[in-house]
Every structure is written in structure tokens, then in C-alpha cells.
Amino acid sequence: MVRWELLTPASVPGILLGYVLRIEKADDSDTSNFTVFKIDPLINQKNVTELEVYTLYIIYVAGYTRKGNGSFRAAQSWTDEGVPQGPPSNVTGSPTGTNSIKLSWLPVSKELQKGIIRGYQVKIYDDEGEYLRNSTILSRNLSASFTGLYQYSNYSLKVRAFTRKGFGPWSSLINVSIGDPAPQKTATDVKALGTSASTIDVTWSPISGLDAQSVQGYRVLHFTRASPSQSKVTVVGRKDTHVTITGLSPFTAYGVQIAAFSITDGNYTLPVYAQTWEG
């Protein structure tokens, strides 16, 4: 509802025919995108509808005579909050122990928040789809943890944001498995080959079987044969079976070892060696 004080006859140099009410979004760069209402001279309010939720508007009001509009007075006002129109983004989950899981996310995109985000609700389900419990995060925290879960089990989780008006839509379900704290097996068939004066290609066969379910990725360790204690690590994903190690010294022998990791690192493979090309 927009209200204003009626003009007095002494302040109008003519016959007041009414008022012009103009409304536009404060952040709209298109100066031609506005709505205008003409209102009878004895009315001092207008209920403006069909505006966007939780949006800042600039409202201008001026009296007018047959000669044209008078000076505009301006004010700003927000429309009321609504519920979020989108879910949190970049939702990820991972085990943090043999009986715990952490779910993390990023906020709902700004244009879809439609209000002040008061918190988040997270729900967790077992591998049969049965609801277990929820966690309400009454803050700006962007993660939730669940404990008291079972090892060697699969869980599904989802999250939604809420304003004082209510809840927004759920995120897609994220599946998280709790396996061994560290993979028991190692990658096999590890090979290393110098491919230039500064690069070595490394390939391997991934872990298979039950152990593979808990693998989150692989750490590829490399070091010079002359200084095996001065190593560097490259981390790749659980589905990767190849990596190119770059930034190496020319005509130098390097050792390579690989370990799968879940909550913690598994055992490293025995080293294999390759030499970079001459410079």
C-alpha cells in the first residue's frame, strides 16, 4: 500500500486533476521499465499489486494539472518476503568417520532467495529410503553432521532453505556411503613413462570389489630417485586411472607411488620409476 499527503489548494498553481504514481524496481537499469497510475485528487493511497516478492521498489508521486505534472516526491520500499524459490547449490556429502557423515552446501542463489534466509533443514534416509531424522540449522552455517550411523551402509541426504515465510524446495538427494576408514586394497598395474623433459605419464588399474565403494580418490606421490624424502602429491578423482605429472626436471629419474583414500589414506603401492627426457 502506497500512501501520501494530499496537496493543499495553496500549493497547486491551478486546478488539481489528480495524482501520478510511478513505480519501478530499484535495481532495474532499463529506465523505460516502470508502471504509472493516475489517481483521483481526493484519494491519497493506492494498493499496488502483482509486484515481485522481496524486491526493492522506488515509488514516485506528483500532483498534476492540465498543464502537466508537478514535482515528484520519491520513496523506497521492499515488498514482503516469500519462500525461497530454489534449493541450496553445490551440495556434497562425505563420511567423516566410521559412523558419521557431513553434508555441505552453498547458499540459494541471490535471485531465488526471496527473503532473508533464516536457516536450513537437512534430512537423512537409510539405504532403503526410510526417513531417519532431520537437522535444522538456525544460522548461516553451510553444513550439517550426523553421527550414530552404521559402517558399511549407504545413506541419502537432502537440504532446503527457509525464510520466515516458510521452506523452499529440496535439493536433489546426495548419496553417501560409509566404508572402511581407509581402503584395504591398492591400485594395481601401476606404470610410469617419461613423455617430455618435464612430464611423466602415470597409469594404473583402479581398486575393484567392495573396497571400491568407499574410495573417494587417489593420491599420486612422486619424488626424485636421489631425494625420495622430498615428495609431492597430486590428487585425482575416484574414477581416474591416469595423470600427467608436470613441472619436472629434465633427464631426471623419478619414483611414483599411488594410494587410494576414503576417510583416510590407504597403503601406497611399491614405487615404479621413470625418467624425463633430456632438456
Buried (B, 14 or more C-beta within 10 A) or exposed (E): EBEBEEBEEEEBEEEBBBBBBBBBBEEEEEEEEBEEBEBEBEEBEBEBEEBEBBBEBBBBBBBBBEEEEBEEEEEEBEBEBBBBBBBBEEBEBBBBBBBBBBBBBEBBEEEBBBBEBBEBBBBBBBEEEEEBEBBEBEEEEBBBEBEEBEBEBBBBBBBBBBBEBEEBBBBEBBEBBBBBBBBBBBBEEBEBEBBBBBBBBBBBEBBEEEBBBBBBBBBBBBBBEEEEEEBEEBEBEBEBBEBEBEEBEEEBEBBBBBBBBBBEBBBBBEBBEBBBBEE
